[in-house]
């Protein structure tokens, strides 16, 4: 039997989802925003059974930091950290952004790395 993890979204990841959905609703349509949310929530739910499936973000791996993982649903990237029984979603962002700066600001500084 496969071990199940509890998946939770940090406050900042919840804000990311809301902000992106709000933007898509305004810039495109409610349907596009709803599809985005459905896709993200499906991908996030997969982590309950397979938290190690994501790769280490290349921006962090280049710094020797391997404690974070990511899922991709192009162009979106979901950055998370796994503990013994919990997966915590830390960041959801458009991968076309300056991810190096965003990861440094949101993950490294806030975690004291």
Backbone atoms as SQL, in Angstrom:
CREATE TABLE atoms (id INTEGER PRIMARY KEY, chain TEXT, resi INTEGER, resn TEXT, atom TEXT, x REAL, y REAL, z REAL);
INSERT INTO atoms VALUES
  (1, 'A', 1, 'UNK', 'N', 0.833, -1.174, 0.000),
  (2, 'A', 1, 'UNK', 'CA', 0.000, 0.000, 0.000),
  (3, 'A', 1, 'UNK', 'C', 0.887, 1.249, 0.000),
  (4, 'A', 2, 'UNK', 'N', 0.543, 2.206, -0.820),
  (5, 'A', 2, 'UNK', 'CA', 1.311, 3.437, -0.943),
  (6, 'A', 2, 'UNK', 'C', 1.001, 4.361, 0.218),
  (7, 'A', 3, 'UNK', 'N', 2.033, 4.936, 0.789),
  (8, 'A', 3, 'UNK', 'CA', 1.886, 5.902, 1.865),
  (9, 'A', 3, 'UNK', 'C', 1.209, 7.158, 1.318),
  (10, 'A', 4, 'UNK', 'N', 0.259, 7.702, 2.076),
  (11, 'A', 4, 'UNK', 'CA', -0.419, 8.933, 1.680),
  (12, 'A', 4, 'UNK', 'C', 0.099, 10.090, 2.516),
  (13, 'A', 5, 'UNK', 'N', 0.321, 11.189, 1.864),
  (14, 'A', 5, 'UNK', 'CA', 0.792, 12.397, 2.517),
  (15, 'A', 5, 'UNK', 'C', -0.353, 13.399, 2.634),
  (16, 'A', 6, 'UNK', 'N', -0.275, 14.239, 3.625),
  (17, 'A', 6, 'UNK', 'CA', -1.196, 15.355, 3.735),
  (18, 'A', 6, 'UNK', 'C', -0.606, 16.497, 2.925),
  (19, 'A', 7, 'UNK', 'N', -1.398, 17.059, 2.033),
  (20, 'A', 7, 'UNK', 'CA', -0.935, 18.174, 1.220),
  (21, 'A', 7, 'UNK', 'C', -1.620, 19.438, 1.721),
  (22, 'A', 8, 'UNK', 'N', -0.807, 20.457, 1.999),
  (23, 'A', 8, 'UNK', 'CA', -1.379, 21.725, 2.438),
  (24, 'A', 8, 'UNK', 'C', -0.745, 22.861, 1.648),
  (25, 'A', 9, 'UNK', 'N', -1.497, 23.902, 1.491),
  (26, 'A', 9, 'UNK', 'CA', -1.000, 25.094, 0.804),
  (27, 'A', 9, 'UNK', 'C', -0.629, 26.132, 1.853),
  (28, 'A', 10, 'UNK', 'N', 0.547, 26.719, 1.701),
  (29, 'A', 10, 'UNK', 'CA', 0.921, 27.831, 2.573),
  (30, 'A', 10, 'UNK', 'C', 0.013, 29.012, 2.245),
  (31, 'A', 11, 'UNK', 'N', -0.009, 29.990, 3.122),
  (32, 'A', 11, 'UNK', 'CA', -0.819, 31.184, 2.849),
  (33, 'A', 11, 'UNK', 'C', -0.376, 31.865, 1.565),
  (34, 'A', 12, 'UNK', 'N', 0.931, 31.909, 1.353),
  (35, 'A', 12, 'UNK', 'CA', 1.420, 32.569, 0.136),
  (36, 'A', 12, 'UNK', 'C', 1.016, 31.794, -1.116),
  (37, 'A', 13, 'UNK', 'N', 0.980, 30.464, -1.051),
  (38, 'A', 13, 'UNK', 'CA', 0.542, 29.669, -2.201),
  (39, 'A', 13, 'UNK', 'C', -0.960, 29.848, -2.446),
  (40, 'A', 14, 'UNK', 'N', -1.737, 29.943, -1.368),
  (41, 'A', 14, 'UNK', 'CA', -3.167, 30.222, -1.526),
  (42, 'A', 14, 'UNK', 'C', -3.367, 31.571, -2.211),
  (43, 'A', 15, 'UNK', 'N', -2.578, 32.562, -1.795),
  (44, 'A', 15, 'UNK', 'CA', -2.636, 33.891, -2.401),
  (45, 'A', 15, 'UNK', 'C', -2.227, 33.822, -3.871),
  (46, 'A', 16, 'UNK', 'N', -1.188, 33.035, -4.162),
  (47, 'A', 16, 'UNK', 'CA', -0.760, 32.864, -5.552),
  (48, 'A', 16, 'UNK', 'C', -1.911, 32.343, -6.410),
  (49, 'A', 17, 'UNK', 'N', -2.578, 31.293, -5.935),
  (50, 'A', 17, 'UNK', 'CA', -3.701, 30.716, -6.691),
  (51, 'A', 17, 'UNK', 'C', -4.793, 31.747, -6.929),
  (52, 'A', 18, 'UNK', 'N', -5.159, 32.462, -5.864),
  (53, 'A', 18, 'UNK', 'CA', -6.220, 33.460, -5.975),
  (54, 'A', 18, 'UNK', 'C', -5.819, 34.591, -6.925),
  (55, 'A', 19, 'UNK', 'N', -4.580, 35.051, -6.807),
  (56, 'A', 19, 'UNK', 'CA', -4.117, 36.143, -7.658),
  (57, 'A', 19, 'UNK', 'C', -4.085, 35.739, -9.129),
  (58, 'A', 20, 'UNK', 'N', -3.563, 34.545, -9.394),
  (59, 'A', 20, 'UNK', 'CA', -3.483, 34.089, -10.786),
  (60, 'A', 20, 'UNK', 'C', -4.882, 33.874, -11.360),
  (61, 'A', 21, 'UNK', 'N', -5.758, 33.239, -10.590),
  (62, 'A', 21, 'UNK', 'CA', -7.133, 33.012, -11.062),
  (63, 'A', 21, 'UNK', 'C', -7.846, 34.342, -11.310),
  (64, 'A', 22, 'UNK', 'N', -7.644, 35.298, -10.423),
  (65, 'A', 22, 'UNK', 'CA', -8.254, 36.617, -10.608),
  (66, 'A', 22, 'UNK', 'C', -7.741, 37.300, -11.864),
  (67, 'A', 23, 'UNK', 'N', -6.448, 37.219, -12.066),
  (68, 'A', 23, 'UNK', 'CA', -5.852, 37.801, -13.266),
  (69, 'A', 23, 'UNK', 'C', -6.414, 37.132, -14.525),
  (70, 'A', 24, 'UNK', 'N', -6.441, 35.806, -14.543),
  (71, 'A', 24, 'UNK', 'CA', -6.933, 35.084, -15.721),
  (72, 'A', 24, 'UNK', 'C', -8.401, 35.383, -15.991),
  (73, 'A', 25, 'UNK', 'N', -9.165, 35.519, -14.930),
  (74, 'A', 25, 'UNK', 'CA', -10.581, 35.840, -15.080),
  (75, 'A', 25, 'UNK', 'C', -10.766, 37.194, -15.754),
  (76, 'A', 26, 'UNK', 'N', -9.930, 38.167, -15.361),
  (77, 'A', 26, 'UNK', 'CA', -10.015, 39.509, -15.950),
  (78, 'A', 26, 'UNK', 'C', -9.408, 39.563, -17.354),
  (79, 'A', 27, 'UNK', 'N', -8.234, 38.960, -17.519),
  (80, 'A', 27, 'UNK', 'CA', -7.508, 39.060, -18.781),
  (81, 'A', 27, 'UNK', 'C', -8.064, 38.136, -19.863),
  (82, 'A', 28, 'UNK', 'N', -8.636, 37.012, -19.452),
  (83, 'A', 28, 'UNK', 'CA', -9.144, 36.039, -20.430),
  (84, 'A', 28, 'UNK', 'C', -10.644, 35.830, -20.191),
  (85, 'A', 29, 'UNK', 'N', -10.954, 34.899, -19.297),
  (86, 'A', 29, 'UNK', 'CA', -12.361, 34.645, -18.992),
  (87, 'A', 29, 'UNK', 'C', -12.465, 33.820, -17.713),
  (88, 'A', 30, 'UNK', 'N', -13.664, 33.774, -17.183),
  (89, 'A', 30, 'UNK', 'CA', -13.910, 32.941, -16.007),
  (90, 'A', 30, 'UNK', 'C', -13.608, 31.482, -16.320),
  (91, 'A', 31, 'UNK', 'N', -13.919, 31.043, -17.528),
  (92, 'A', 31, 'UNK', 'CA', -13.681, 29.656, -17.933),
  (93, 'A', 31, 'UNK', 'C', -12.194, 29.320, -17.900),
  (94, 'A', 32, 'UNK', 'N', -11.362, 30.229, -18.379),
  (95, 'A', 32, 'UNK', 'CA', -9.913, 30.022, -18.370),
  (96, 'A', 32, 'UNK', 'C', -9.414, 29.962, -16.922),
  (97, 'A', 33, 'UNK', 'N', -9.913, 30.853, -16.078),
  (98, 'A', 33, 'UNK', 'CA', -9.513, 30.864, -14.668),
  (99, 'A', 33, 'UNK', 'C', -9.930, 29.569, -13.981),
  (100, 'A', 34, 'UNK', 'N', -11.143, 29.095, -14.252),
  (101, 'A', 34, 'UNK', 'CA', -11.632, 27.855, -13.645),
  (102, 'A', 34, 'UNK', 'C', -10.807, 26.659, -14.118),
  (103, 'A', 35, 'UNK', 'N', -10.437, 26.642, -15.390),
  (104, 'A', 35, 'UNK', 'CA', -9.595, 25.556, -15.926),
  (105, 'A', 35, 'UNK', 'C', -8.226, 25.567, -15.263),
  (106, 'A', 36, 'UNK', 'N', -7.662, 26.759, -15.058),
  (107, 'A', 36, 'UNK', 'CA', -6.383, 26.878, -14.360),
  (108, 'A', 36, 'UNK', 'C', -6.490, 26.278, -12.958),
  (109, 'A', 37, 'UNK', 'N', -7.515, 26.673, -12.211),
  (110, 'A', 37, 'UNK', 'CA', -7.688, 26.163, -10.851),
  (111, 'A', 37, 'UNK', 'C', -7.862, 24.647, -10.847),
  (112, 'A', 38, 'UNK', 'N', -8.673, 24.123, -11.758),
  (113, 'A', 38, 'UNK', 'CA', -8.868, 22.674, -11.845),
  (114, 'A', 38, 'UNK', 'C', -7.544, 21.953, -12.096),
  (115, 'A', 39, 'UNK', 'N', -6.764, 22.453, -13.046),
  (116, 'A', 39, 'UNK', 'CA', -5.482, 21.830, -13.375),
  (117, 'A', 39, 'UNK', 'C', -4.538, 21.870, -12.186),
  (118, 'A', 40, 'UNK', 'N', -4.419, 23.019, -11.554),
  (119, 'A', 40, 'UNK', 'CA', -3.496, 23.159, -10.415),
  (120, 'A', 40, 'UNK', 'C', -3.913, 22.247, -9.260),
  (121, 'A', 41, 'UNK', 'N', -5.192, 22.229, -8.940),
  (122, 'A', 41, 'UNK', 'CA', -5.654, 21.400, -7.822),
  (123, 'A', 41, 'UNK', 'C', -5.486, 19.912, -8.115),
  (124, 'A', 42, 'UNK', 'N', -5.668, 19.505, -9.365),
  (125, 'A', 42, 'UNK', 'CA', -5.429, 18.103, -9.739),
  (126, 'A', 42, 'UNK', 'C', -3.954, 17.751, -9.579),
  (127, 'A', 43, 'UNK', 'N', -3.075, 18.609, -10.075),
  (128, 'A', 43, 'UNK', 'CA', -1.626, 18.346, -9.964),
  (129, 'A', 43, 'UNK', 'C', -1.200, 18.296, -8.502),
  (130, 'A', 44, 'UNK', 'N', -1.702, 19.223, -7.707),
  (131, 'A', 44, 'UNK', 'CA', -1.358, 19.273, -6.286),
  (132, 'A', 44, 'UNK', 'C', -1.863, 18.016, -5.573),
  (133, 'A', 45, 'UNK', 'N', -3.056, 17.572, -5.910),
  (134, 'A', 45, 'UNK', 'CA', -3.623, 16.372, -5.279),
  (135, 'A', 45, 'UNK', 'C', -2.781, 15.126, -5.571),
  (136, 'A', 46, 'UNK', 'N', -2.100, 15.086, -6.712),
  (137, 'A', 46, 'UNK', 'CA', -1.243, 13.948, -7.054),
  (138, 'A', 46, 'UNK', 'C', -0.122, 13.759, -6.035),
  (139, 'A', 47, 'UNK', 'N', 0.234, 14.832, -5.356),
  (140, 'A', 47, 'UNK', 'CA', 1.332, 14.763, -4.392),
  (141, 'A', 47, 'UNK', 'C', 0.975, 13.965, -3.143),
  (142, 'A', 48, 'UNK', 'N', -0.308, 13.704, -2.920),
  (143, 'A', 48, 'UNK', 'CA', -0.711, 12.878, -1.778),
  (144, 'A', 48, 'UNK', 'C', -0.065, 11.496, -1.849),
  (145, 'A', 49, 'UNK', 'N', 0.071, 10.974, -3.047),
  (146, 'A', 49, 'UNK', 'CA', 0.660, 9.647, -3.217),
  (147, 'A', 49, 'UNK', 'C', 2.085, 9.682, -3.752),
  (148, 'A', 50, 'UNK', 'N', 2.423, 10.705, -4.499),
  (149, 'A', 50, 'UNK', 'CA', 3.718, 10.720, -5.174),
  (150, 'A', 50, 'UNK', 'C', 4.466, 12.036, -4.940),
  (151, 'A', 51, 'UNK', 'N', 4.835, 12.333, -3.708),
  (152, 'A', 51, 'UNK', 'CA', 5.479, 13.627, -3.432),
  (153, 'A', 51, 'UNK', 'C', 6.895, 13.745, -3.991),
  (154, 'A', 52, 'UNK', 'N', 7.544, 12.640, -4.250),
  (155, 'A', 52, 'UNK', 'CA', 8.921, 12.693, -4.751),
  (156, 'A', 52, 'UNK', 'C', 8.983, 12.777, -6.269),
  (157, 'A', 53, 'UNK', 'N', 7.831, 12.828, -6.925),
  (158, 'A', 53, 'UNK', 'CA', 7.813, 12.819, -8.386),
  (159, 'A', 53, 'UNK', 'C', 8.389, 14.093, -8.988),
  (160, 'A', 54, 'UNK', 'N', 8.295, 15.195, -8.287),
  (161, 'A', 54, 'UNK', 'CA', 8.785, 16.453, -8.829),
  (162, 'A', 54, 'UNK', 'C', 10.295, 16.550, -8.798),
  (163, 'A', 55, 'UNK', 'N', 10.831, 17.341, -9.691),
  (164, 'A', 55, 'UNK', 'CA', 12.276, 17.566, -9.767),
  (165, 'A', 55, 'UNK', 'C', 12.675, 18.719, -8.852),
  (166, 'A', 56, 'UNK', 'N', 13.938, 18.741, -8.487),
  (167, 'A', 56, 'UNK', 'CA', 14.481, 19.877, -7.744),
  (168, 'A', 56, 'UNK', 'C', 14.541, 21.059, -8.720),
  (169, 'A', 57, 'UNK', 'N', 14.029, 22.238, -8.331),
  (170, 'A', 57, 'UNK', 'CA', 14.119, 23.393, -9.240),
  (171, 'A', 57, 'UNK', 'C', 15.570, 23.676, -9.620),
  (172, 'A', 58, 'UNK', 'N', 15.824, 23.831, -10.898),
  (173, 'A', 58, 'UNK', 'CA', 17.199, 23.992, -11.387),
  (174, 'A', 58, 'UNK', 'C', 17.884, 25.214, -10.780),
  (175, 'A', 59, 'UNK', 'N', 17.110, 26.258, -10.488),
  (176, 'A', 59, 'UNK', 'CA', 17.691, 27.464, -9.896),
  (177, 'A', 59, 'UNK', 'C', 18.243, 27.186, -8.505),
  (178, 'A', 60, 'UNK', 'N', 17.583, 26.295, -7.766),
  (179, 'A', 60, 'UNK', 'CA', 18.041, 25.940, -6.421),
  (180, 'A', 60, 'UNK', 'C', 19.121, 24.869, -6.474),
  (181, 'A', 61, 'UNK', 'N', 18.970, 23.933, -7.387),
  (182, 'A', 61, 'UNK', 'CA', 19.971, 22.876, -7.527),
  (183, 'A', 61, 'UNK', 'C', 21.343, 23.465, -7.848),
  (184, 'A', 62, 'UNK', 'N', 21.365, 24.540, -8.642),
  (185, 'A', 62, 'UNK', 'CA', 22.625, 25.198, -8.982),
  (186, 'A', 62, 'UNK', 'C', 23.308, 25.774, -7.743),
  (187, 'A', 63, 'UNK', 'N', 22.514, 26.044, -6.689),
  (188, 'A', 63, 'UNK', 'CA', 23.059, 26.564, -5.428),
  (189, 'A', 63, 'UNK', 'C', 23.341, 25.447, -4.429),
  (190, 'A', 64, 'UNK', 'N', 23.084, 24.192, -4.830),
  (191, 'A', 64, 'UNK', 'CA', 23.291, 23.061, -3.938),
  (192, 'A', 64, 'UNK', 'C', 22.151, 22.859, -2.961),
  (193, 'A', 65, 'UNK', 'N', 21.003, 23.470, -3.220),
  (194, 'A', 65, 'UNK', 'CA', 19.838, 23.349, -2.343),
  (195, 'A', 65, 'UNK', 'C', 18.886, 22.338, -2.964),
  (196, 'A', 66, 'UNK', 'N', 18.687, 21.221, -2.279),
  (197, 'A', 66, 'UNK', 'CA', 17.887, 20.142, -2.858),
  (198, 'A', 66, 'UNK', 'C', 16.647, 19.797, -2.032),
  (199, 'A', 67, 'UNK', 'N', 16.296, 20.618, -1.066),
  (200, 'A', 67, 'UNK', 'CA', 15.163, 20.321, -0.194),
  (201, 'A', 67, 'UNK', 'C', 13.811, 20.728, -0.739),
  (202, 'A', 68, 'UNK', 'N', 13.782, 21.309, -1.922),
  (203, 'A', 68, 'UNK', 'CA', 12.531, 21.734, -2.546),
  (204, 'A', 68, 'UNK', 'C', 12.328, 20.948, -3.828),
  (205, 'A', 69, 'UNK', 'N', 11.070, 20.802, -4.225),
  (206, 'A', 69, 'UNK', 'CA', 10.738, 20.125, -5.479),
  (207, 'A', 69, 'UNK', 'C', 9.730, 20.978, -6.230),
  (208, 'A', 70, 'UNK', 'N', 9.505, 20.608, -7.486),
  (209, 'A', 70, 'UNK', 'CA', 8.541, 21.351, -8.285),
  (210, 'A', 70, 'UNK', 'C', 7.746, 20.429, -9.194),
  (211, 'A', 71, 'UNK', 'N', 6.535, 20.863, -9.477),
  (212, 'A', 71, 'UNK', 'CA', 5.711, 20.272, -10.523),
  (213, 'A', 71, 'UNK', 'C', 5.514, 21.348, -11.570),
  (214, 'A', 72, 'UNK', 'N', 5.331, 20.936, -12.783),
  (215, 'A', 72, 'UNK', 'CA', 5.121, 21.889, -13.854),
  (216, 'A', 72, 'UNK', 'C', 3.819, 21.570, -14.565),
  (217, 'A', 73, 'UNK', 'N', 3.066, 22.619, -14.821),
  (218, 'A', 73, 'UNK', 'CA', 1.887, 22.552, -15.682),
  (219, 'A', 73, 'UNK', 'C', 2.008, 23.800, -16.541),
  (220, 'A', 74, 'UNK', 'N', 2.824, 23.703, -17.564),
  (221, 'A', 74, 'UNK', 'CA', 3.281, 24.858, -18.346),
  (222, 'A', 74, 'UNK', 'C', 2.177, 25.860, -18.598),
  (223, 'A', 75, 'UNK', 'N', 2.448, 27.120, -18.349),
  (224, 'A', 75, 'UNK', 'CA', 3.723, 27.701, -17.940),
  (225, 'A', 75, 'UNK', 'C', 3.898, 27.769, -16.416),
  (226, 'A', 76, 'UNK', 'N', 2.993, 27.175, -15.674),
  (227, 'A', 76, 'UNK', 'CA', 2.984, 27.307, -14.217),
  (228, 'A', 76, 'UNK', 'C', 3.935, 26.328, -13.547),
  (229, 'A', 77, 'UNK', 'N', 4.539, 26.799, -12.457),
  (230, 'A', 77, 'UNK', 'CA', 5.404, 25.949, -11.640),
  (231, 'A', 77, 'UNK', 'C', 4.891, 25.959, -10.213),
  (232, 'A', 78, 'UNK', 'N', 4.821, 24.787, -9.622),
  (233, 'A', 78, 'UNK', 'CA', 4.390, 24.611, -8.242),
  (234, 'A', 78, 'UNK', 'C', 5.612, 24.155, -7.452),
  (235, 'A', 79, 'UNK', 'N', 6.047, 24.960, -6.494),
  (236, 'A', 79, 'UNK', 'CA', 7.225, 24.650, -5.695),
  (237, 'A', 79, 'UNK', 'C', 6.759, 24.183, -4.326),
  (238, 'A', 80, 'UNK', 'N', 7.326, 23.068, -3.855),
  (239, 'A', 80, 'UNK', 'CA', 6.880, 22.506, -2.578),
  (240, 'A', 80, 'UNK', 'C', 8.036, 21.876, -1.827),
  (241, 'A', 81, 'UNK', 'N', 7.752, 21.576, -0.573),
  (242, 'A', 81, 'UNK', 'CA', 8.719, 20.918, 0.306),
  (243, 'A', 81, 'UNK', 'C', 7.999, 19.749, 0.977),
  (244, 'A', 82, 'UNK', 'N', 8.707, 18.648, 1.147),
  (245, 'A', 82, 'UNK', 'CA', 8.132, 17.449, 1.744),
  (246, 'A', 82, 'UNK', 'C', 8.778, 17.178, 3.094),
  (247, 'A', 83, 'UNK', 'N', 7.934, 16.827, 4.073),
  (248, 'A', 83, 'UNK', 'CA', 8.438, 16.339, 5.355),
  (249, 'A', 83, 'UNK', 'C', 8.024, 14.876, 5.467),
  (250, 'A', 84, 'UNK', 'N', 8.087, 14.304, 6.639),
  (251, 'A', 84, 'UNK', 'CA', 7.791, 12.869, 6.790),
  (252, 'A', 84, 'UNK', 'C', 6.397, 12.494, 6.307),
  (253, 'A', 85, 'UNK', 'N', 5.401, 13.317, 6.601),
  (254, 'A', 85, 'UNK', 'CA', 4.021, 12.971, 6.243),
  (255, 'A', 85, 'UNK', 'C', 3.266, 14.105, 5.573),
  (256, 'A', 86, 'UNK', 'N', 3.936, 15.228, 5.322),
  (257, 'A', 86, 'UNK', 'CA', 3.255, 16.407, 4.800),
  (258, 'A', 86, 'UNK', 'C', 3.992, 16.974, 3.599),
  (259, 'A', 87, 'UNK', 'N', 3.216, 17.412, 2.628),
  (260, 'A', 87, 'UNK', 'CA', 3.727, 18.164, 1.491),
  (261, 'A', 87, 'UNK', 'C', 3.170, 19.573, 1.639),
  (262, 'A', 88, 'UNK', 'N', 4.060, 20.553, 1.667),
  (263, 'A', 88, 'UNK', 'CA', 3.628, 21.941, 1.791),
  (264, 'A', 88, 'UNK', 'C', 3.921, 22.675, 0.491),
  (265, 'A', 89, 'UNK', 'N', 2.865, 23.162, -0.141),
  (266, 'A', 89, 'UNK', 'CA', 3.000, 23.952, -1.355),
  (267, 'A', 89, 'UNK', 'C', 3.404, 25.358, -0.920),
  (268, 'A', 90, 'UNK', 'N', 4.518, 25.836, -1.457),
  (269, 'A', 90, 'UNK', 'CA', 5.063, 27.116, -1.029),
  (270, 'A', 90, 'UNK', 'C', 4.880, 28.238, -2.042),
  (271, 'A', 91, 'UNK', 'N', 4.837, 27.872, -3.318),
  (272, 'A', 91, 'UNK', 'CA', 4.826, 28.896, -4.353),
  (273, 'A', 91, 'UNK', 'C', 4.172, 28.343, -5.613),
  (274, 'A', 92, 'UNK', 'N', 3.333, 29.151, -6.227),
  (275, 'A', 92, 'UNK', 'CA', 2.761, 28.829, -7.535),
  (276, 'A', 92, 'UNK', 'C', 2.974, 30.060, -8.387),
  (277, 'A', 93, 'UNK', 'N', 3.688, 29.902, -9.493),
  (278, 'A', 93, 'UNK', 'CA', 4.050, 31.073, -10.294),
  (279, 'A', 93, 'UNK', 'C', 4.187, 30.707, -11.762),
  (280, 'A', 94, 'UNK', 'N', 4.100, 31.726, -12.577),
  (281, 'A', 94, 'UNK', 'CA', 4.358, 31.592, -14.004),
  (282, 'A', 94, 'UNK', 'C', 5.853, 31.363, -14.171),
  (283, 'A', 95, 'UNK', 'N', 6.233, 30.263, -14.757),
  (284, 'A', 95, 'UNK', 'CA', 7.635, 29.900, -14.926),
  (285, 'A', 95, 'UNK', 'C', 8.413, 30.830, -15.835),
  (286, 'A', 96, 'UNK', 'N', 7.735, 31.733, -16.520),
  (287, 'A', 96, 'UNK', 'CA', 8.424, 32.684, -17.393),
  (288, 'A', 96, 'UNK', 'C', 8.916, 33.896, -16.613),
  (289, 'A', 97, 'UNK', 'N', 8.548, 33.973, -15.342),
  (290, 'A', 97, 'UNK', 'CA', 9.033, 35.070, -14.495),
  (291, 'A', 97, 'UNK', 'C', 10.509, 34.853, -14.168),
  (292, 'A', 98, 'UNK', 'N', 11.114, 35.823, -13.522),
  (293, 'A', 98, 'UNK', 'CA', 12.484, 35.689, -13.045),
  (294, 'A', 98, 'UNK', 'C', 12.435, 34.778, -11.819),
  (295, 'A', 99, 'UNK', 'N', 12.495, 33.480, -12.060),
  (296, 'A', 99, 'UNK', 'CA', 12.317, 32.502, -10.987),
  (297, 'A', 99, 'UNK', 'C', 13.460, 32.548, -9.981),
  (298, 'A', 100, 'UNK', 'N', 14.660, 32.854, -10.429),
  (299, 'A', 100, 'UNK', 'CA', 15.789, 32.933, -9.503),
  (300, 'A', 100, 'UNK', 'C', 15.499, 33.956, -8.410),
  (301, 'A', 101, 'UNK', 'N', 15.078, 35.152, -8.808),
  (302, 'A', 101, 'UNK', 'CA', 14.780, 36.209, -7.834),
  (303, 'A', 101, 'UNK', 'C', 13.567, 35.846, -6.989),
  (304, 'A', 102, 'UNK', 'N', 12.549, 35.295, -7.608),
  (305, 'A', 102, 'UNK', 'CA', 11.338, 34.929, -6.876),
  (306, 'A', 102, 'UNK', 'C', 11.626, 33.838, -5.848),
  (307, 'A', 103, 'UNK', 'N', 12.356, 32.815, -6.228),
  (308, 'A', 103, 'UNK', 'CA', 12.698, 31.746, -5.292),
  (309, 'A', 103, 'UNK', 'C', 13.555, 32.264, -4.147),
  (310, 'A', 104, 'UNK', 'N', 14.495, 33.123, -4.474),
  (311, 'A', 104, 'UNK', 'CA', 15.332, 33.691, -3.417),
  (312, 'A', 104, 'UNK', 'C', 14.487, 34.485, -2.426),
  (313, 'A', 105, 'UNK', 'N', 13.628, 35.320, -2.942),
  (314, 'A', 105, 'UNK', 'CA', 12.807, 36.174, -2.088),
  (315, 'A', 105, 'UNK', 'C', 11.794, 35.369, -1.274),
  (316, 'A', 106, 'UNK', 'N', 11.116, 34.449, -1.914),
  (317, 'A', 106, 'UNK', 'CA', 10.013, 33.755, -1.252),
  (318, 'A', 106, 'UNK', 'C', 10.425, 32.535, -0.456),
  (319, 'A', 107, 'UNK', 'N', 11.454, 31.817, -0.908),
  (320, 'A', 107, 'UNK', 'CA', 11.807, 30.564, -0.246),
  (321, 'A', 107, 'UNK', 'C', 13.063, 30.662, 0.612),
  (322, 'A', 108, 'UNK', 'N', 14.107, 31.156, 0.030),
  (323, 'A', 108, 'UNK', 'CA', 15.385, 31.130, 0.732),
  (324, 'A', 108, 'UNK', 'C', 15.416, 32.101, 1.910),
  (325, 'A', 109, 'UNK', 'N', 14.987, 33.315, 1.697),
  (326, 'A', 109, 'UNK', 'CA', 14.993, 34.290, 2.792),
  (327, 'A', 109, 'UNK', 'C', 14.028, 33.892, 3.899),
  (328, 'A', 110, 'UNK', 'N', 12.833, 33.417, 3.522),
  (329, 'A', 110, 'UNK', 'CA', 11.835, 33.083, 4.538),
  (330, 'A', 110, 'UNK', 'C', 12.188, 31.830, 5.314),
  (331, 'A', 111, 'UNK', 'N', 13.044, 30.970, 4.760),
  (332, 'A', 111, 'UNK', 'CA', 13.441, 29.733, 5.442),
  (333, 'A', 111, 'UNK', 'C', 14.843, 29.835, 6.057),
  (334, 'A', 112, 'UNK', 'N', 15.414, 31.001, 6.006),
  (335, 'A', 112, 'UNK', 'CA', 16.727, 31.191, 6.613),
  (336, 'A', 112, 'UNK', 'C', 17.860, 30.481, 5.909),
  (337, 'A', 113, 'UNK', 'N', 17.717, 30.191, 4.623),
  (338, 'A', 113, 'UNK', 'CA', 18.765, 29.491, 3.866),
  (339, 'A', 113, 'UNK', 'C', 19.699, 30.481, 3.213);
